[in-house]
Amino acid sequence: MASAVRLDNVLFTKLSFSSSSSTVKSSFNPLKSKSSSFSFGSNRRTWLSSSSSSSSSIFVVQASSSSSSSTTVVDPQGIKIDSVPAKPIEGQKTGTSGLRKKVKVFLQENYLANWIQALFNSLPPEDFKKGVLVLGGDGRYFNKEAAQIIIKIAAGNGVGKILVGRDGILSTPAVSAANGGFIMSASHNPGGPEYDWGIKFNYSSGQPAPESITDKIYGNTLSISEIKTAAIPDVDLSRLGATEYGSFSVEVIDPVADYLELMKDVFDFPLIKSLLSRSDFSAMYSHGSSCEDDNNALKSYHLNPIEEFVMAILLVTGAYAKPIFVDTLGANPDSIINGVPLEDFGHGHPDPNLTYAKELVDIMYGENAPDVGAASDGDGDRNMVLGNGFFVTPSDSVAIIAANAQAAIPYFKSGPKGLARSMPTSGALDRVAEKLKLPFFEVPTGWKFFGNLMDAGKLSICGEESFGTGSDHIREKDGIWAVLAWLSIIAYRNKDKKAGEKLVSVADVVTEYWATYGRNFFSRYDYEECESEGANKMVGYLRDLISKSKSGDKYGSYTLQFADDFTYTDPVDGSVASKQGVRFVFTDGSRIIFRLSGTGSAGATVRIYIEQFEPDVSKHDVDAQIALKPLIDLALSVSKLKEFTGREKPTVIT
């Protein structure tokens, strides 16, 4: 008999599903396996589950090594499944990174439950029945309630086991290393009762679900009639160990340990530790927003020129900072700022860019600044890297990592297999691929487009201009990986430097790269939460304009090579993604690109990307905004942005 239950009022924790690591990649896929071991990166831990179909079967669990872990048998006789009546809800179509809305939208009756059930309705039963799924999230508001909902619906649909990070914490990269699952995060968007929440499903080898899956989910949200939920109590996510309910179990795991072991397999930790232990080197790791107390500490902090490694971080990334940078690499514990996840991100914005990570930027451009500064976002998949008075653009960052990877990072000792970037990202990486004679791919915005290339063995290092950088060690972008990559490069370049000798700096690495490859001046203008109607009219106007354009058309002093709305055909499976951004490409290599972002939760974010290549070394030190001003003015004029959106200036300039 159907039970009239409102699922969204259940108390619970964060959840996450994600992808597998390519470093020491396990053949086990939680979405495909009904039993056997679960591998996470280099697999320092094993979970065992019964394949018996009996409702009274007991799971035998080899949990974490922590003495606080335990196994609790709640109901050895099986669990009761309720069928809850449901009706379709409009507007549950996922964007480039899952379903993101304001919290108040998810608080509507069964809003989240409908989407989760629609997801299970979209998958072949053999992909999850009696299988293992991973839960995790970034600690934002509503994650605790959402996690319990997801656990119960997973049990109601026949999932065998849920692995969830302690207190619901798992970074997006850590989830991706685990092969398939749910990630509760709105990524770089703000959190709290009045702000954003999101849910994403990572499929197969851990990459974000492809459009073939997300389209099915959306279709099922429009026809859903029931939600299957298990009548089990809320799970205590603060205690390591397993709780069993008949043929279903939940195990709370350490969110950091296996990810840390994976990073040790990728990087030369002793080399990085030797850099951080130098008395003549300092670094800072920050997050795009901060809690009140840590913000005050940050503002009052004055760094000695020979201060040891310093970090400032917030949200889920904070849970990883101490174990990785302090306990393993030897940084001073006092150097961690914003190391405790907060549900509202301390009333800040967790986007690691020059605008929202202002405190870090002020320190890095201040007196006696550290040698290296880095920031990450709420769920740990984005990053920003700075030197002393020097900002590294995300486009340059991925290109420089690729150019130095074989020498500085053990994982790439045989060289990268291939390189790729999102279409709006600057062409800096293209030049590295050409020089190193590597396969190169240009894909639409959205990390899911890199996954097929990685699984096919065609891609090793990739990035997006939106502060996302990563490799095939997992199937998501990875903020901590990017920071460790930069520390590896700096450590490698300085490994033979004696005390007192001038160290190779972040700025030195970048300017030497420009001298070799040329500089791609790049900037992005974001106009956040524009009225959707005006933004869509602007894009429609631009599409009409390019339909009439032809090679040789003059745009001020620029000559058009071609203009189009980017379409991508996947070289692995032949799938096609169209209308991925309006491009104006000029004969000198300059580009102007217009896109509506799919990562926000309200309104429309208009993004304008401007790029110009400069081979002349004597002009490499020009400020990007000055170098690009003619193209920026042209972009604003061509798009009629002010006329369509009413916006006088951008929200964020990168």
C-alpha positions as CSV (number, residue, x, y, z in Angstrom):
1,M,0.0,0.0,0.0
2,A,1.3,3.4,-0.9
3,S,2.6,5.5,1.9
4,A,1.9,9.2,1.8
5,V,5.3,10.4,2.8
6,R,7.0,13.7,2.2
7,L,10.6,12.6,1.5
8,D,12.2,16.0,1.5
9,N,11.7,16.5,5.2
10,V,13.9,13.6,6.2
11,L,17.1,14.4,8.0
12,F,20.3,13.3,6.3
13,T,23.9,14.0,5.0
14,K,25.9,14.7,1.8
15,L,26.3,12.2,-0.9
16,S,28.4,11.6,-3.9
17,F,29.1,9.1,-6.8
18,S,32.0,9.3,-9.0
19,S,34.6,8.1,-11.3
20,S,37.6,5.8,-11.4
21,S,41.2,6.6,-11.4
22,S,43.4,6.0,-14.3
23,T,46.5,6.0,-12.2
24,V,46.1,2.6,-10.7
25,K,42.7,2.1,-12.3
26,S,40.5,-0.6,-10.9
27,S,38.6,-2.9,-13.1
28,F,35.7,-2.7,-10.6
29,N,32.8,-0.5,-11.4
30,P,30.3,0.0,-8.6
31,L,27.6,0.7,-11.2
32,K,28.2,-2.7,-12.9
33,S,29.3,-5.0,-10.1
34,K,27.0,-6.9,-7.8
35,S,29.7,-7.9,-5.4
36,S,33.4,-8.2,-4.9
37,S,35.9,-5.5,-3.9
38,F,35.6,-1.8,-4.3
39,S,38.7,0.0,-5.5
40,F,39.5,3.6,-4.8
41,G,42.6,4.9,-6.5
42,S,45.5,2.8,-5.4
43,N,43.2,0.6,-3.3
44,R,44.6,0.7,0.2
45,R,41.1,-0.4,1.4
46,T,38.6,-3.1,0.4
47,W,34.9,-3.4,0.9
48,L,33.3,-6.8,0.6
49,S,29.6,-7.4,-0.1
50,S,27.4,-10.5,-0.4
51,S,25.9,-11.3,-3.8
52,S,23.2,-13.4,-2.2
53,S,19.7,-12.4,-3.3
54,S,18.2,-13.5,0.1
55,S,16.6,-10.7,2.0
56,S,18.2,-12.0,5.2
57,S,21.8,-12.0,3.9
58,I,24.4,-10.1,6.0
59,F,27.1,-7.9,4.5
60,V,30.6,-8.7,5.7
61,V,32.6,-5.5,5.8
62,Q,36.3,-4.9,6.1
63,A,36.0,-1.2,7.1
64,S,38.7,1.5,7.6
65,S,41.5,0.9,9.9
66,S,40.2,3.5,12.4
67,S,39.5,2.0,15.8
68,S,36.2,3.9,15.8
69,S,34.9,1.8,12.8
70,S,32.3,-0.8,13.5
71,T,29.6,-2.9,11.9
72,T,26.0,-2.6,13.1
73,V,23.3,-5.0,12.1
74,V,20.0,-3.2,12.3
75,D,17.6,-5.5,10.6
76,P,18.8,-8.9,9.4
77,Q,15.4,-9.8,8.0
78,G,15.2,-7.3,5.2
79,I,13.7,-3.9,4.7
80,K,10.2,-2.6,3.9
81,I,9.9,-0.7,0.6
82,D,7.2,2.1,0.4
83,S,5.8,3.2,-2.9
84,V,5.2,7.0,-2.7
85,P,2.8,8.6,-5.3
86,A,4.6,11.2,-7.4
87,K,3.8,13.5,-10.2
88,P,5.9,15.2,-12.8
89,I,7.7,18.5,-11.9
90,E,8.7,20.9,-14.6
91,G,12.2,22.4,-14.9
92,Q,14.4,19.4,-13.9
93,K,16.6,19.3,-16.9
94,T,20.3,19.1,-16.0
95,G,22.9,21.7,-17.2
96,T,26.6,21.1,-18.0
97,S,27.2,20.0,-14.4
98,G,24.0,18.5,-13.1
99,L,20.8,19.9,-11.7
100,R,21.3,23.2,-9.9
101,K,18.6,25.4,-8.4
102,K,18.0,27.6,-5.4
103,V,17.6,25.7,-2.1
104,K,14.0,26.8,-1.8
105,V,13.3,25.0,-5.1
106,F,14.7,21.7,-3.8
107,L,12.7,22.1,-0.6
108,Q,9.5,21.8,-2.6
109,E,7.6,18.6,-1.9
110,N,9.5,15.6,-3.4
111,Y,11.5,17.8,-5.8
112,L,14.8,16.0,-5.1
113,A,13.2,12.6,-4.6
114,N,11.5,12.9,-8.1
115,W,14.9,13.5,-9.8
116,I,16.6,10.7,-7.9
117,Q,13.9,8.2,-8.7
118,A,13.9,9.4,-12.4
119,L,17.6,8.6,-12.5
120,F,17.1,5.1,-11.3
121,N,14.3,4.7,-13.8
122,S,16.7,5.8,-16.5
123,L,19.4,3.2,-15.8
124,P,19.4,-0.5,-16.8
125,P,18.7,-2.4,-13.5
126,E,21.9,-4.4,-13.9
127,D,23.8,-1.2,-13.6
128,F,22.8,-0.7,-9.9
129,K,20.9,-3.7,-8.5
130,K,22.8,-5.1,-5.6
131,G,25.7,-2.8,-6.6
132,V,27.8,-0.3,-4.7
133,L,27.3,3.5,-5.0
134,V,29.3,6.3,-3.5
135,L,27.8,9.4,-1.8
136,G,29.6,12.6,-1.1
137,G,29.3,16.4,-1.2
138,D,30.8,19.7,-0.3
139,G,29.2,20.4,3.0
140,R,26.8,23.1,1.8
141,Y,23.3,23.7,3.3
142,F,20.7,21.0,2.6
143,N,23.3,18.3,2.0
144,K,22.5,16.5,5.2
145,E,18.8,16.3,4.4
146,A,19.5,15.3,0.8
147,A,21.8,12.5,1.7
148,Q,19.2,10.6,3.8
149,I,16.7,11.0,1.0
150,I,19.1,9.5,-1.6
151,I,20.2,6.7,0.7
152,K,16.6,5.6,1.2
153,I,15.6,5.8,-2.5
154,A,18.8,3.9,-3.4
155,A,17.8,1.2,-1.0
156,G,14.3,1.2,-2.3
157,N,15.5,0.6,-5.8
158,G,17.7,-2.4,-5.0
159,V,21.1,-0.9,-4.5
160,G,23.2,-3.2,-2.4
161,K,25.5,-0.8,-0.6
162,I,26.2,2.9,-0.2
163,L,29.7,4.2,0.6
164,V,29.5,7.7,2.1
165,G,32.2,10.0,3.4
166,R,32.3,10.8,7.1
167,D,29.9,13.6,7.8
168,G,28.9,13.3,4.2
169,I,32.1,15.0,3.0
170,L,33.8,13.8,-0.2
171,S,35.3,16.1,-2.7
172,T,34.2,15.8,-6.3
173,P,37.7,14.4,-7.3
174,A,37.6,11.9,-4.5
175,V,34.1,10.7,-5.6
176,S,35.3,10.5,-9.2
177,A,38.1,8.2,-8.1
178,A,35.5,5.7,-6.9
179,N,33.7,4.8,-10.1
180,G,30.2,6.1,-10.3
181,G,27.7,7.9,-8.0
182,F,26.1,11.1,-6.8
183,I,27.8,14.4,-6.0
184,M,25.8,16.9,-3.9
185,S,27.3,20.3,-4.8
186,A,26.5,23.4,-6.7
187,S,30.3,23.7,-7.1
188,H,31.6,27.3,-7.2
189,N,28.1,28.8,-6.6
190,P,27.2,30.2,-3.1
191,G,25.5,28.2,-0.5
192,G,23.0,28.7,2.3
193,P,19.2,28.8,2.7
194,E,18.8,31.6,0.2
195,Y,21.4,30.3,-2.3
196,D,22.3,27.3,-4.4
197,W,22.2,23.5,-4.2
198,G,22.9,20.9,-6.8
199,I,23.0,17.2,-7.6
200,K,25.1,15.5,-10.2
201,F,25.4,11.9,-11.3
202,N,28.7,10.4,-12.3
203,Y,28.5,7.3,-14.4
204,S,30.5,4.3,-15.6
205,S,34.2,5.1,-15.1
206,G,33.4,8.1,-13.0
207,Q,32.9,10.8,-15.6
208,P,29.8,13.1,-15.4
209,A,26.9,11.4,-16.9
210,P,26.7,11.8,-20.7
211,E,23.8,13.5,-22.4
212,S,22.3,10.2,-23.4
213,I,21.7,9.5,-19.7
214,T,20.8,13.0,-18.5
215,D,18.2,13.3,-21.4
216,K,16.6,10.1,-20.2
217,I,16.5,11.4,-16.6
218,Y,14.8,14.6,-17.8
219,G,12.3,12.6,-19.8
220,N,11.4,10.4,-16.8
221,T,10.9,13.5,-14.6
222,L,8.1,14.3,-16.9
223,S,6.3,11.0,-16.6
224,I,7.2,9.8,-13.0
225,S,4.3,8.3,-11.0
226,E,5.9,6.7,-8.0
227,I,9.0,6.9,-5.8
228,K,10.4,3.8,-4.2
229,T,11.9,4.4,-0.7
230,A,13.1,2.1,2.0
231,A,11.6,2.4,5.4
232,I,14.9,2.6,7.3
233,P,16.0,5.1,9.9
234,D,18.5,7.9,9.2
235,V,22.1,6.9,9.2
236,D,24.6,8.3,11.6
237,L,27.2,9.8,9.1
238,S,29.5,11.0,11.9
239,R,30.7,7.5,12.8
240,L,33.0,5.3,10.6
241,G,31.8,1.8,9.9
242,A,28.9,-0.1,8.4
243,T,25.2,-0.3,9.2
244,E,23.2,-3.1,7.7
245,Y,19.5,-3.3,6.9
246,G,19.0,-6.8,5.6
247,S,20.4,-7.0,2.1
248,F,21.2,-3.3,2.1
249,S,24.1,-1.5,4.0
250,V,25.6,1.9,4.4
251,E,29.3,2.3,5.2
252,V,30.8,5.6,6.4
253,I,34.3,5.9,5.1
254,D,37.3,8.2,5.7
255,P,36.9,10.8,2.9
256,V,40.7,11.6,2.5
257,A,42.8,8.4,3.0
258,D,42.4,6.8,-0.4
259,Y,42.5,10.1,-2.4
260,L,45.7,10.9,-0.6
261,E,47.2,7.5,-1.6
262,L,46.2,8.2,-5.2
263,M,48.0,11.5,-5.1
264,K,51.1,9.8,-3.7
265,D,51.0,7.5,-6.8
266,V,50.8,10.5,-9.1
267,F,53.3,12.9,-7.6
268,D,56.8,12.8,-6.1
269,F,55.8,13.7,-2.5
270,P,59.4,13.7,-1.2
271,L,60.3,16.2,-3.9
272,I,57.4,18.5,-3.0
273,K,58.2,18.1,0.7
274,S,61.8,19.2,0.1
275,L,60.5,22.4,-1.5
276,L,58.1,23.2,1.3
277,S,60.8,22.6,3.9
278,R,63.1,25.2,2.4
279,S,63.5,28.3,4.6
280,D,63.6,30.5,1.4
281,F,60.3,29.3,0.0
282,S,56.7,30.1,1.1
283,A,53.3,29.3,-0.2
284,M,49.6,30.0,0.5
285,Y,46.6,27.9,-0.3
286,S,43.2,29.6,-0.1
287,H,39.6,29.3,-0.9
288,G,37.3,31.6,-2.8
289,S,35.4,32.5,0.4
290,S,36.0,32.4,4.1
291,C,34.4,32.1,7.5
292,E,34.3,35.2,9.7
293,D,37.0,34.3,12.1
294,D,39.4,33.0,9.4
295,N,38.6,36.1,7.2
296,N,39.8,38.3,10.1
297,A,42.9,36.2,10.5
298,L,43.6,36.4,6.8
299,K,43.3,40.2,6.8
300,S,45.6,40.6,9.8
301,Y,48.2,38.1,8.5
302,H,51.6,39.4,7.6
303,L,54.0,36.9,6.0
304,N,57.7,36.9,6.7
305,P,59.7,36.5,3.5
306,I,61.0,33.1,4.8
307,E,57.8,31.9,6.4
308,E,56.9,28.3,5.9
309,F,54.1,26.9,3.7
310,V,50.8,28.7,4.4
311,M,47.4,27.7,3.3
312,A,43.9,29.3,3.5
313,I,41.0,27.0,2.5
314,L,37.3,26.5,3.0
315,L,34.6,23.9,2.6
316,V,35.2,20.4,1.5
317,T,38.7,21.2,0.3
318,G,39.5,22.1,3.9
319,A,39.0,18.5,5.0
320,Y,41.8,17.5,2.7
321,A,44.3,20.3,3.5
322,K,45.6,19.1,6.8
323,P,46.1,15.4,5.9
324,I,47.8,16.3,2.6
325,F,49.7,19.5,3.1
326,V,50.4,19.4,6.8
327,D,50.5,15.8,7.9
328,T,52.1,14.4,4.8
329,L,54.0,17.3,3.2
330,G,55.1,18.9,6.5
331,A,53.4,22.3,6.3
332,N,52.8,24.2,9.5
333,P,49.3,23.4,11.0
334,D,48.8,27.1,11.7
335,S,49.1,27.8,8.0
336,I,45.6,26.4,7.3
337,I,42.9,29.0,7.1
338,N,39.2,28.1,6.5
339,G,39.9,24.4,7.1
340,V,36.4,23.6,8.4
341,P,33.5,23.1,5.9
342,L,30.7,25.6,6.4
343,E,27.1,25.2,5.2
344,D,26.9,28.8,3.9
345,F,30.6,29.1,3.0
346,G,31.0,31.8,5.7
347,H,28.6,34.0,3.7
348,G,31.2,34.2,0.9
349,H,31.3,33.0,-2.7
350,P,33.3,29.7,-3.1
351,D,34.5,30.5,-6.7
352,P,38.4,30.6,-6.9
353,N,38.9,33.6,-9.0
354,L,40.3,37.1,-8.8
355,T,37.0,38.6,-7.6
356,Y,35.8,36.1,-5.0
357,A,39.2,35.1,-3.7
358,K,40.1,38.7,-3.0
359,E,41.7,38.1,0.4
360,L,44.3,35.7,-1.2
361,V,44.8,38.0,-4.1
362,D,45.5,40.9,-1.8
363,I,48.1,38.9,0.1
364,M,49.8,37.6,-3.1
365,Y,50.0,41.1,-4.5
366,G,51.0,42.6,-1.1
367,E,54.3,43.3,0.6
368,N,56.5,40.2,1.3
369,A,54.0,37.9,-0.6
370,P,54.5,34.1,-0.6
371,D,56.2,32.5,-3.6
372,V,53.1,30.4,-4.5
373,G,49.4,31.0,-3.7
374,A,46.5,28.7,-4.6
375,A,42.8,28.6,-4.1
376,S,40.1,25.9,-4.6
377,D,36.3,26.0,-4.7
378,G,33.7,24.3,-2.4
379,D,33.9,20.8,-3.8
380,G,37.6,20.8,-4.6
381,D,37.5,20.5,-8.4
382,R,38.5,24.0,-9.4
383,N,41.7,25.9,-8.7
384,M,43.5,29.2,-9.1
385,V,47.3,29.6,-9.0
386,L,49.2,32.7,-8.2
387,G,52.8,33.7,-7.8
388,N,54.3,36.7,-5.9
389,G,52.4,39.5,-7.6
390,F,51.6,37.2,-10.6
391,F,48.3,35.6,-11.7
392,V,48.4,32.4,-13.8
393,T,45.4,32.2,-16.2
394,P,43.7,28.8,-16.2
395,S,44.4,28.6,-19.9
396,D,48.1,29.1,-19.3
397,S,48.1,26.9,-16.3
398,V,47.0,23.7,-18.1
399,A,49.4,24.4,-21.0
400,I,52.3,24.9,-18.6
401,I,51.5,21.7,-16.6
402,A,51.3,19.8,-19.9
403,A,54.7,21.2,-21.1
404,N,56.4,20.2,-17.8
405,A,54.5,17.0,-16.9
406,Q,56.9,14.4,-18.2
407,A,59.9,15.9,-16.4
408,A,58.2,16.9,-13.1
409,I,55.4,14.5,-12.5
410,P,56.1,10.7,-12.2
411,Y,52.7,9.7,-13.4
412,F,53.6,11.2,-16.8
413,K,57.2,9.8,-17.0
414,S,56.3,8.1,-20.4
415,G,54.8,11.3,-21.6
416,P,51.1,12.4,-22.0
417,K,48.9,10.4,-24.4
418,G,47.1,13.5,-25.7
419,L,45.9,17.0,-24.7
420,A,42.5,18.6,-24.8
421,R,40.7,21.8,-23.8
422,S,37.2,23.2,-23.9
423,M,36.5,25.4,-26.9
424,P,36.4,28.7,-25.1
425,T,39.8,28.0,-23.4
426,S,42.7,29.8,-25.1
427,G,44.8,28.1,-27.7
428,A,47.9,27.9,-25.5
429,L,47.5,24.2,-25.0
430,D,47.2,23.7,-28.8
431,R,50.8,25.0,-29.2
432,V,52.1,22.6,-26.6
433,A,50.4,19.7,-28.3
434,E,51.9,20.7,-31.6
435,K,55.5,21.1,-30.2
436,L,55.3,17.8,-28.4
437,K,53.6,16.1,-31.4
438,L,50.7,14.9,-29.3
439,P,47.1,14.3,-30.3
440,F,44.9,17.3,-29.5
441,F,41.1,17.7,-29.0
442,E,38.8,20.8,-28.7
443,V,35.6,19.9,-27.0
444,P,32.5,21.8,-25.7
445,T,32.4,23.2,-22.2
446,G,31.7,20.4,-19.6
447,W,34.1,17.9,-18.2
448,K,31.9,15.0,-19.4
449,F,33.3,15.5,-22.9
450,F,36.8,14.6,-21.8
451,G,35.7,11.2,-20.3
452,N,35.3,9.3,-23.6
453,L,38.7,10.4,-24.8
454,M,40.3,9.3,-21.5
455,D,38.6,5.9,-21.5
456,A,39.7,5.4,-25.1
457,G,43.3,6.1,-24.1
458,K,43.5,9.2,-26.2
459,L,43.8,11.9,-23.5
460,S,46.0,12.5,-20.4
461,I,45.9,16.2,-19.5
462,C,43.0,18.6,-20.1
463,G,41.5,21.9,-18.9
464,E,38.9,24.6,-19.0
465,E,39.3,28.3,-18.7
466,S,36.8,28.2,-15.9
467,F,39.5,27.2,-13.4
468,G,39.2,23.5,-14.1
469,T,42.4,21.4,-14.7
470,G,42.9,17.7,-14.5
471,S,44.2,14.5,-16.0
472,D,43.2,10.9,-16.6
473,H,44.0,9.9,-13.0
474,I,40.2,10.4,-12.5
475,R,37.3,11.6,-14.7
476,E,36.8,15.0,-13.1
477,K,38.7,18.2,-12.8
478,D,40.8,18.2,-9.7
479,G,41.8,21.4,-7.8
480,I,44.2,19.8,-5.3
481,W,45.9,17.8,-8.2
482,A,46.5,21.1,-10.0
483,V,48.1,22.7,-7.0
484,L,50.3,19.7,-6.4
485,A,51.2,19.8,-10.1
486,W,52.4,23.4,-9.8
487,L,54.3,22.6,-6.6
488,S,55.9,19.7,-8.5
489,I,57.0,21.9,-11.3
490,I,58.4,24.6,-8.9
491,A,60.1,21.8,-6.8
492,Y,61.6,20.2,-9.9
493,R,62.9,23.5,-11.3
494,N,64.6,24.3,-7.9
495,K,65.8,20.8,-6.8
496,D,69.4,21.6,-7.4
497,K,69.3,25.2,-6.0
498,K,71.4,25.7,-3.0
499,A,70.4,27.9,0.0
500,G,70.8,31.5,-0.9
501,E,70.6,31.0,-4.7
502,K,67.7,32.7,-6.5
503,L,64.8,30.3,-6.8
504,V,62.8,29.8,-10.0
505,S,59.5,31.5,-9.4
506,V,56.0,31.0,-10.7
507,A,56.5,34.1,-12.8
508,D,59.8,32.7,-14.2
509,V,58.1,29.5,-15.2
510,V,55.3,31.4,-17.0
511,T,57.4,33.9,-18.8
512,E,59.8,31.2,-19.9
513,Y,56.8,29.4,-21.3
514,W,55.7,32.5,-23.2
515,A,59.2,32.9,-24.6
516,T,59.0,29.4,-26.0
517,Y,55.4,29.2,-27.2
518,G,54.2,32.8,-27.4
519,R,51.6,34.4,-25.2
520,N,47.8,33.9,-25.7
521,F,46.3,37.0,-24.1
522,F,43.0,35.9,-22.7
523,S,40.1,37.3,-20.6
524,R,36.6,36.3,-19.7
525,Y,33.7,38.7,-18.9
526,D,30.9,37.2,-16.8
527,Y,27.5,38.8,-16.5
528,E,25.8,36.8,-13.8
529,E,22.0,36.4,-13.3
530,C,20.9,38.3,-16.4
531,E,17.2,38.1,-17.3
532,S,16.9,35.0,-19.4
533,E,14.7,36.6,-22.0
534,G,17.2,39.3,-22.9
535,A,20.2,36.9,-22.8
536,N,18.5,34.5,-25.1
537,K,17.5,37.3,-27.5
538,M,21.1,38.3,-27.6
539,V,22.3,34.8,-28.5
540,G,19.6,34.6,-31.1
541,Y,20.7,37.9,-32.6
542,L,24.3,36.6,-32.8
543,R,23.3,33.3,-34.4
544,D,21.4,35.3,-37.1
545,L,24.5,37.5,-37.6
546,I,26.9,34.6,-38.1
547,S,24.5,32.9,-40.5
548,K,25.0,35.9,-42.8
549,S,28.7,36.3,-42.3
550,K,31.5,35.3,-44.7
551,S,35.2,35.0,-44.7
552,G,36.9,38.3,-45.3
553,D,34.2,40.5,-43.6
554,K,35.7,43.4,-41.8
555,Y,35.1,44.0,-38.1
556,G,37.0,47.2,-37.4
557,S,40.7,46.4,-37.9
558,Y,40.0,42.7,-37.8
559,T,39.3,40.4,-40.8
560,L,37.0,37.5,-40.2
561,Q,38.3,34.0,-41.0
562,F,35.0,32.3,-40.0
563,A,32.1,32.6,-37.6
564,D,30.0,29.7,-36.4
565,D,28.0,28.1,-33.5
566,F,30.5,25.4,-32.3
567,T,29.5,21.8,-33.0
568,Y,31.4,18.8,-31.7
569,T,31.4,15.3,-33.0
570,D,32.9,12.9,-30.4
571,P,35.7,10.9,-32.1
572,V,35.0,7.9,-29.9
573,D,31.3,7.3,-30.1
574,G,30.2,9.7,-32.9
575,S,27.8,11.6,-30.7
576,V,27.1,15.2,-31.7
577,A,26.8,18.3,-29.4
578,S,25.6,21.4,-31.2
579,K,25.1,25.1,-30.4
580,Q,28.0,25.1,-27.9
581,G,29.0,28.7,-28.3
582,V,29.0,31.5,-31.0
583,R,32.6,32.0,-32.3
584,F,34.1,34.9,-34.3
585,V,37.6,33.8,-35.4
586,F,39.8,36.3,-37.2
587,T,42.7,35.9,-39.6
588,D,45.3,36.9,-37.0
589,G,44.1,34.1,-34.7
590,S,42.1,36.4,-32.4
591,R,38.8,35.0,-31.1
592,I,35.6,36.3,-29.6
593,I,33.2,33.7,-28.1
594,F,29.8,34.1,-26.6
595,R,28.1,31.5,-24.4
596,L,25.3,31.2,-21.9
597,S,26.6,29.3,-18.9
598,G,24.7,26.2,-17.7
599,T,26.3,26.1,-14.2
600,G,24.1,28.7,-12.4
601,S,20.9,28.2,-10.6
602,A,18.9,31.3,-11.5
603,G,18.6,33.6,-14.5
604,A,21.3,33.4,-17.2
605,T,25.0,34.0,-17.0
606,V,26.4,35.5,-20.2
607,R,30.1,34.8,-20.8
608,I,32.3,36.6,-23.3
609,Y,35.7,35.1,-24.1
610,I,38.4,37.2,-25.7
611,E,41.7,35.9,-27.0
612,Q,44.7,37.3,-29.0
613,F,48.0,35.6,-29.7
614,E,51.2,37.5,-29.4
615,P,54.5,36.0,-30.5
616,D,56.6,39.1,-29.8
617,V,58.4,38.6,-26.5
618,S,58.8,42.3,-26.1
619,K,55.0,42.7,-25.8
620,H,54.4,39.8,-23.3
621,D,54.5,42.0,-20.2
622,V,51.6,44.1,-21.4
623,D,48.5,43.9,-19.1
624,A,45.9,41.6,-20.6
625,Q,43.1,44.1,-20.3
626,I,45.2,46.7,-22.2
627,A,46.3,44.2,-24.9
628,L,42.7,43.0,-25.4
629,K,40.8,46.3,-25.2
630,P,40.2,46.6,-28.9
631,L,38.7,43.1,-29.0
632,I,36.7,43.7,-25.8
633,D,35.2,46.8,-27.3
634,L,34.4,45.0,-30.5
635,A,32.8,42.1,-28.6
636,L,30.5,44.5,-26.7
637,S,29.6,46.4,-29.8
638,V,28.9,43.3,-32.0
639,S,26.8,41.6,-29.4
640,K,24.8,44.7,-28.4
641,L,25.0,43.3,-24.8
642,K,24.0,46.4,-23.1
643,E,20.9,46.8,-25.3
644,F,19.8,43.2,-24.7
645,T,20.7,42.7,-21.0
646,G,20.8,46.2,-19.6
647,R,24.2,45.5,-18.1
648,E,26.8,48.3,-17.9
649,K,29.7,46.2,-16.7
650,P,30.5,42.5,-15.9
651,T,30.1,40.8,-12.6
652,V,33.5,39.1,-12.8
653,I,36.5,39.7,-15.0
654,T,39.1,36.9,-15.3
